Amino acid sequence: MKFVHGLMIALMLSMVAYVVNREMVRPDFQSAIRAKSGLSAGFVQAAYAEEAATKMDWRMLRELNYRTGKITPALKALDGKLVRIPGYMVPLEDEAEIVNEFLLVPYVGACIHTPPPPPNQIVQVKMTSAKKVKMSFWDPIWIEGKLQIQTIKSPYGDVGFQLSGVSIEPYKD
């Protein structure tokens, strides 16, 4: 009986995740890639600090072909840039309430009790300066940080991206 109850909860959570994920990929979440020109090498760091984060969605991250390693030019242009991505946190430490490292996934419950999403749908987040944040497994968030396109191994599967997290806030339209 407990198995059936757990299965029903999992199905309900999957439906909620589908609805939330569907909302996250609306066209207004798509971002235009801004190209900066005329910067000399001495001003690159200052320009990065002043640059607004590029809003991304999960369709953009799917532009990494994790089987061949091929990256589209639009995604490659975001490598090393400040980005803003919505998603859900998956802790790397069991029962941790405050973390400085976690996985970001497009729907609630990904990687937990199910096969993990493909590597191009998982972002490993490490907060800068060992900054710790409150774990929010069920609530969607916006995370801002520097994106790195790099495949690595995690306890929950292969990960296609790393993000040096600068800030986290609750997800709002």
Secondary structure per residue as TSV (DSSP state, phi and psi in degrees):
chain	resnum	aa	ss	phi	psi
A	1	M	-	360.0	-38.9
A	2	K	H	-62.9	-34.8
A	3	F	H	-63.3	-45.4
A	4	V	H	-63.7	-42.4
A	5	H	H	-61.0	-45.3
A	6	G	H	-63.5	-38.6
A	7	L	H	-64.7	-41.5
A	8	M	H	-64.3	-41.2
A	9	I	H	-63.2	-43.5
A	10	A	H	-61.4	-41.4
A	11	L	H	-65.0	-41.9
A	12	M	H	-63.7	-42.3
A	13	L	H	-65.4	-36.3
A	14	S	H	-63.1	-40.0
A	15	M	H	-64.9	-42.7
A	16	V	H	-62.2	-43.5
A	17	A	H	-61.7	-39.4
A	18	Y	H	-61.7	-46.4
A	19	V	H	-64.2	-45.7
A	20	V	H	-65.3	-44.0
A	21	N	H	-63.8	-38.0
A	22	R	H	-60.5	-40.0
A	23	E	H	-67.9	-34.3
A	24	M	H	-68.6	-21.8
A	25	V	T	-101.4	16.9
A	26	R	S	-60.4	155.6
A	27	P	G	-55.9	-30.2
A	28	D	G	-71.3	-7.2
A	29	F	G	-89.8	-13.2
A	30	Q	-	-69.9	143.7
A	31	S	-	-116.4	150.9
A	32	A	-	-92.0	138.0
A	33	I	-	-86.2	120.7
A	34	R	-	-90.9	129.2
A	35	A	-	-101.6	129.9
A	36	K	-	-101.6	138.4
A	37	S	-	-132.8	160.9
A	38	G	S	80.4	17.2
A	39	L	-	-96.5	131.7
A	40	S	-	-85.4	165.8
A	41	A	G	-58.3	-32.9
A	42	G	G	-69.5	-20.2
A	43	F	G	-102.8	1.1
A	44	V	H	-62.3	-45.7
A	45	Q	H	-64.4	-42.8
A	46	A	H	-64.8	-38.8
A	47	A	H	-66.1	-38.0
A	48	Y	H	-63.4	-40.7
A	49	A	H	-66.1	-31.7
A	50	E	H	-89.9	-16.2
A	51	E	S	-69.4	136.6
A	52	A	-	-75.2	148.7
A	53	A	-	-68.1	141.6
A	54	T	E	-83.0	124.2
A	55	K	E	-75.4	127.9
A	56	M	-	-117.7	162.4
A	57	D	-	-128.8	174.9
A	58	W	H	-72.2	-22.0
A	59	R	H	-64.7	-35.8
A	60	M	H	-65.0	-39.5
A	61	L	H	-68.2	-27.4
A	62	R	T	-67.4	-8.8
A	63	E	T	-72.9	-3.9
A	64	L	B	-88.4	118.2
A	65	N	-	-85.2	101.4
A	66	Y	T	-71.1	-16.1
A	67	R	T	-80.3	-41.1
A	68	T	T	-102.6	-17.1
A	69	G	-	84.0	1.0
A	70	K	-	-70.8	136.4
A	71	I	B	-123.8	132.5
A	72	T	-	-68.8	154.3
A	73	P	H	-58.3	-36.6
A	74	A	H	-63.9	-41.4
A	75	L	H	-72.6	-41.1
A	76	K	H	-58.9	-34.3
A	77	A	T	-64.3	-20.8
A	78	L	T	-92.3	-8.0
A	79	D	T	-62.7	123.8
A	80	G	T	83.5	4.3
A	81	K	S	-100.6	162.4
A	82	L	E	-78.9	122.2
A	83	V	E	-128.8	165.7
A	84	R	E	-131.3	120.8
A	85	I	E	-129.4	134.3
A	86	P	E	-86.2	155.2
A	87	G	E	169.4	-165.9
A	88	Y	E	-122.7	145.5
A	89	M	E	-86.6	140.4
A	90	V	E	-126.0	116.0
A	91	P	E	-70.0	146.9
A	92	L	S	-91.1	-13.6
A	93	E	S	-115.7	125.9
A	94	D	T	-62.9	140.3
A	95	E	T	61.8	18.8
A	96	A	-	-83.0	133.7
A	97	E	S	-99.0	-25.7
A	98	I	E	-128.4	126.8
A	99	V	E	-133.6	160.4
A	100	N	S	-121.3	2.1
A	101	E	E	-146.5	136.1
A	102	F	E	-162.1	172.7
A	103	L	E	-100.5	143.9
A	104	L	E	-109.2	128.9
A	105	V	E	-131.4	160.9
A	106	P	S	-78.5	-15.6
A	107	Y	S	-143.2	153.7
A	108	V	T	-64.7	138.0
A	109	G	T	85.6	-2.4
A	110	A	T	-60.8	141.6
A	111	C	T	79.3	-12.3
A	112	I	S	-108.4	117.6
A	113	H	S	60.6	16.0
A	114	T	S	-141.7	163.4
A	115	P	-	-61.0	142.1
A	116	P	-	-69.6	157.1
A	117	P	-	-64.0	167.3
A	118	P	-	-65.6	160.9
A	119	P	G	-55.9	-28.9
A	120	N	G	-79.7	7.7
A	121	Q	G	-125.0	20.5
A	122	I	-	-134.1	132.0
A	123	V	E	-121.0	125.1
A	124	Q	E	-87.1	124.1
A	125	V	E	-109.0	129.1
A	126	K	E	-122.7	119.9
A	127	M	E	-69.7	141.6
A	128	T	G	-69.9	152.3
A	129	S	G	55.3	33.6
A	130	A	G	53.8	26.6
A	131	K	-	-63.5	129.6
A	132	K	-	-101.2	143.5
A	133	V	E	-127.9	154.7
A	134	K	E	-72.7	131.4
A	135	M	-	-69.7	131.7
A	136	S	-	-132.5	80.3
A	137	F	S	-67.4	-39.1
A	138	W	S	-94.2	-18.7
A	139	D	S	-101.2	133.7
A	140	P	-	-70.0	152.3
A	141	I	E	-134.0	164.1
A	142	W	E	-106.8	131.7
A	143	I	E	-121.7	139.9
A	144	E	E	-120.7	137.7
A	145	G	E	175.8	-178.7
A	146	K	E	-86.5	122.3
A	147	L	E	-87.6	136.8
A	148	Q	E	-126.9	127.5
A	149	I	E	-88.7	105.3
A	150	Q	E	-158.0	124.3
A	151	T	E	-84.3	129.6
A	152	I	E	-138.6	168.3
A	153	K	E	-96.5	142.5
A	154	S	E	-132.6	168.2
A	155	P	T	-61.1	-20.4
A	156	Y	T	-105.6	6.7
A	157	G	E	129.9	-180.0
A	158	D	E	-71.3	144.5
A	159	V	E	-121.6	134.0
A	160	G	E	-92.9	-13.4
A	161	F	E	-141.8	152.2
A	162	Q	E	-122.5	150.0
A	163	L	E	-137.7	125.5
A	164	S	E	-85.5	100.6
A	165	G	E	-71.2	132.4
A	166	V	E	-106.1	-42.2
A	167	S	E	-150.8	153.5
A	168	I	E	-132.8	140.1
A	169	E	E	-145.7	157.2
A	170	P	E	-60.4	145.5
A	171	Y	-	-70.4	127.6
A	172	K	-	-140.4	145.0
A	173	D	-	-65.0	360.0
